Amino acid sequence: MSTVLDTWYEAAGVRNQIRRMLTEDRELGLVPFPEHLTPFLDHRHVKELGPQARQVLLTRQLYQYMLFTVNLETRVVNRGMLLVSEDREAGRGIRQDALKIYIDEGYHALYSMDVLHQIEESSGVTALPYHFAPRLRRLDEVAGHFLAQQRELAHVLQVAAFETMVTSLLLEIPRDRGVYHLVREVVGDHARDEAQHHAFFVRYFRELWTHLPTSIRPAVARAMPHFIDACVRPDLAPIRESLAAVGLSAMDVEEVIADSYPEAVLRDTVRTAGRHTLKLCESVGAFDLPGARDELHRLGLADG
């Protein structure tokens, strides 16, 4: 039986891509991360720091994105892919595709860390300690609240939420000619693999839903909006640390964060990135179940 990853041996990045290398990007006046995707850069407190601090902040914003990718792929996605690969009730094709995705995600983590190390060495800007534990804790708190007796199912649903979302970073960075070639190439490589993973999880989620006991479906439907929010809501702690590291006072840091990331903007970010996942849940009737639409409204994810 054919699967969405039938061409994996020929098309997957880990099978055919060369190692991407940093070349002359800094000399060309390019930046490591898109300025328009870094809202705090235009804040008056940040502007007062000058161009050198701006470059450091952009560089560390890239590092945060790469470290987020490393942790997401290895600690969340591959945790779930192992569970899918071991699911005896899933078809052979699905189980094999799960291992293909497992390999892809490990490769994404590898080259994300490689990019970070190359730019650290070239720029002299060191990465700050990155803490993924708070996001992982939020994801698992949702699992404990809604699916306490189905933890393995919850871990797979977390992956389904991540893999069916479409973030502006994967879409926009490869097209931004002002960004380092290395970064554009690596994010473009990632985006091509993720398009295949997205297709796999759309199909897999629908099949999973079909086989879920009706007694569990309402809990899954109520959990999914919270998984979406926990997956994609921007993590402000690393941004606070980056701003403090370039010399802003604690009071100024909080002012920059409050002005740059108001709750309405955060909710819009979640709603936009999660729109495909929400439509997928809607397509199987998940949000017609008791309490599910209440959770959408609670998180600001409902239409209107």
N, C-alpha and C positions, 0 to 999 in steps of 0.2 A: 504494500500500500504506500502511495506517495505521501511525503510530508513536506512541510514548508522549508525544511533544511536539507532537501535532497541534494542540493548543489554545494553543500558545506565543504566537501573535500576540495573543490575547485575554487570556491568563492570566499571562504572565511579568511579574515585578516591573518589569523595565526598560521594559516597554510601558505599564504603567498606574499605577504607584505615584507618590505625591507625595514630595517631599523631606521626610524626617522632621527635625523641629527640636526642640532642647532648649527647654523652657518653664520651668515652676516647680518642677522636680523637687527641687532642693536644699532649697528652702523647705518642701517637704512632708515633709522628713525621710527621703527615699528615698536609697538607696545606688547607686553606679554598677555594682556587680557583686555577685552573690549571696555572702553571707558563708559559707553552708554549703558552697559550692564552693571556698572558700579555706581549706584546712585549717590553715595556719600561723597564722591569726589568733588562735586560742585558746592558742597556746603562751605560756608564762609570760614569756619574753623580749619577745615582741611586746606582750602586755598591759601590761607595765611602761612601754612607750613612751607610752601614753595615747591618747585618742580622736582627736586630730588626726593622729597618725602612722597610726592605723588607717584613717582616711579616705583618706590619701595612698596607702597600700598597696592599698586596694580600687580606687582610681582607676587606679593603675598596673597592677593586675591586668586591668582592663578594657582598658587600652591594649595590653597584651601580647596579649590575645585578638584585638583588632582588627588589630594589626600581623601576627600570625600569619595571620589570614584574608587580609589583603592579599597577603602573600608566597606563601601556599599557592595562592591562586587564580591569581596571575599567573605564578609561577615553576614550579609543578608541574602544576596542573590544566590550564591553558591550553597549556602545552608539549605535553601529551598530546592535548588536543582538536584541536590543529592536525594532529597526526599522523593521528588518526582521520579528520579531514575530507579529508586528502590520500590516504587509502587507497583505491586504485582497485578493490580486491577487495571492499570494503564496499559495501553497497547505497546507492543514492542517498539514501534516507530517513535512513539512519544518518549519512551524511556531512553532510547538511543539519542534522540534530539536533546533531551535534558542534559546528557553528558557532553554533547557538542557545545551547548550553551555554557556549561560549566567550564570547559576549556577556553572558550571565547572570553569569559569574564575574568579568568585568571590572567589571560594575556592582556586584557584591558588594564588590569591592576598593574601588571609589570611595566607596560610602556608609560602609564601615567607616572609611576615612580621614577622611571628613567628620564622623562621630561623634566620633572622636578630637579633631579640631581644634575642634569646638564645645565639648567638655567641657574641653579645655585652656584655651580662652579664658575660659570661665565660672568654672572652679575655680582657675585659677592654678597648677595642678599640671602640670608639664611631663612629657612622655614621655621616658623614658630611651632611649638608642640600642638598637635591636633587631637582633639578629643571627640571621638565618635560615640562614646558611651551614652551621652544624653539622648541622641536620636534613637539609638538602639533600645534604650530604656522606654522611650515614648512608644515605639512600635510594639514592644512586648507588653507594655501596660494596656494598650488597646486589646492585644490578644488575651491578656488575663481578664479583662473586664467583660468582653463579649464572648470569648471562645475558650474559657478556662479549661474545659474538658477536651478541647480539640486543638492543642498547641501545634501539632505538626501541620494540620490544615491551616492554621493561622499563619505559620511561617511561609507556606506556599502562597497564600493570599497576599502577603506582604510583597512577595516577588511579583505577583500578577499586577499589583498596583504600580510598582516601580516600572515594570517592563512595558506597560501599556500607556504610560504617560509620555508626553512629548514636551521637553523643556526647551526654552529659548536658547540655551547654551549650545546644545547639539545642532540646532537649526542655524543659528546665526554666526557662531565663531568660524566655521569653515568658509563662510562667504565674506568675512570682514577682512579686507585687504590691508587694514591698518595694524593687524595682529601678526605676531611672529609666524613665519612660515611653518616652523616646527609645530606650533600649537594648532594652527589651522589644519595641518595634515593629520595630526594624531586625533583630533576631535572629529575630523571627517572620516577617518578610518573607523572610529568608534561608532559614529552615526550609521555607517553602512551596515555594520554587524547588528546594531540595535534595531534597524528596520526589520531584519529577519526575526529577531527575538520578539518584537512587537507582534508580528504576524503569528508566530507560534503561540503566544499567550492569549491572543484573541480567541484562537481556536480552542486552546486548552481550557480556558476559563469557561467557555460555553459548554464543553463536554463535562467539565468538573461540576458545573451547576446542574446539569441534567441528571447526574448521578448522586447529587447530594440528597440525603434524607429530608423530607419536607419539614421535619422537626428542627433541623439545623439551619435551614435557609433564612429564617427571619434574623437570626443572630449574625449570620454572614452579611446579610443586607445592611444591618445596622452598623457593622464593623467597617465595611468598605470605605465609607466617607472619612472615617477617622484614620484608616491606613493611608488614604490619599493625602490627608492633611499632614500626618506624621512623616510621610515620605518626602514631600516637596516643600513644606514651609521652610523658608530660609532660616539657617542657623545663625543667630546674631552673636553668639559668644566668641567665635573666632574673629569676627569683624571688630568687636570691642577690644580684643587683645591686640589686634593689628594696629588699631588707632592709638591705643595707649603706648605701643612700642615705638611709634614715631614721635611721641612727645606730648600728646594731648592729655590734659588733666582728666580725672575721672568725671568731673562735672561736664566738661566739654564733650567727652565721649558719649555720655548719655544724651546730651542735646543733639549731637549728630545722629545718633541712632533713632531717637524719637522723631526727628524731622525727616529722616531719609526712609524710615521703614514704619510708617503708621499702619495700624491694624488693617485699615481698608486696602492698602497696597498689598499687604501680606496675603489677605484673603483673595484678592484679585489674582495674585501670582499662583496661588494654589488652584483656584478655579480654572485659570487658563491652561496651566500645565496638566491638570487632571481631567480636562474635558473629554478626552477619548475614553478614559477609564470610566468616567461617569456615564457616557453613552453606552459603553459595553454593559455596565450593570443595568442600565435602563432597558437595554434590548432583550435581556432575559427576564424582565419583570421584577427585578430585585427590589426596586424602590416602590413597588405597589404593595409590598408586604408590611405588616403592622410595625409601626415605629420607625421604619427606614427613612421616610421622607422627613420625619421630625429631626433626625440626625443631620440630614442635608441642610435643613434650615438652621439648626444650631451652629453649624460650622460656616454658614454663609455660602454654601455650595449649590443651593437650589436655584432654578431658573428664576430670574427676576429679583 
